[in-house]
Amino acid sequence: MPRTERPHPGHSQLDTYSIDQLVDAFVEDQDGALDAVRAAREDIAAAVAAAVPRIEAGGRLIYVGAGTSGRLGLLDSVELYPTFSWPRERCVALLAGGARAVYEAVEGAEDDPAAGGADLRAAHVGPNDVVILLAASGTTPYVLGALLAAREAGALTIGIANNANSPIEHEADHGVTLDTGPELISGSTRLKAGTAQKIALNTLSSAIMVRLNKVYGNLMVDLRPTNAKLKRRAVALTMLATGADEDTVKSTLERAGFQVKVAILAISRSLPIDEAQARLGAARGNLRLAMSS
């Protein structure tokens, strides 16, 4: 039996706990998620290093999973556009059972390896793509089918599982084991196994985006301001980076189409918007390099 399916050794009388005891137990058990990700840091770093050149060459991020794992992959993919202006067409999420599985369990969908392979091939995956495969058990047939198809297409494969020595870990180019062990509610991997996957995905995709020049210092300077909140954030970030007053920043951002990096460069180097855009393009989006040119 996989460790994620075994009964938790410390809470065999969970159903008798008071509400305070239940809350404490669930919160404290989440410590295991962070411990598991810490233990996998070297493998995550290796996966990032392998992924960046393929993405720089025009590849996409492809997430594959079933159930909670699939939904976490979908969440990570969706958040990359507003956070980093990452093109939607370069971020694909494949979920066993399709779109309906986002909102409800589609029983049996995860048990079909042929469907995983078919979905992967339908996405026209190629050698520059990076396929991130998620499965708490490490044995989900849908994900294994997609993994085989991704390897046949020559894509880089990153397998993330919560059980050691799983097929997904061994058959992917880069295996990442998040060994979270038994869940507080036996087998409910939406708990700390899911938390560990979320931390790992945050780390993996964010580190890739930093390497793709989406961050200046630790400021999120390539966000896509799609609503009022993000527009306010764009103003605040530009003020932090330049020290300019709010009116100057707002007017510059408006002329720059709310491209934060362009506005920062234009203000900091007293450049017209078109020249700031040209310098940034010549620096391949690297604001720090453009600032020094």
Secondary structure, 3 states (H helix, E strand, C coil): CCHHHCCCCCCCCHHHCCHHHHHHHHHHHCHHHHHHHHHCHHHHHHHHHHHHHHHHCCCCEEEEECHHHHHHHHHHHHHHHHHHCCCHHHEEEEECCHHHHHCCCCCCHHHCHHHHHHHHHHCCCCCCCEEEEEECCCCCHHHHHHHHHHHHCCCEEEEEECCCCCHHHHHCCEEEECCCCCCCCCCCCCCHHHHHHHHHHHHHHHHHHHHCCCCECCECCCCCCCCHHHHHHHHHHHHHHHCCCHHHHHHHHHHCCCCHHHHHHHHHCCCCHHHHHHHHHHCCCCHHHHHHC
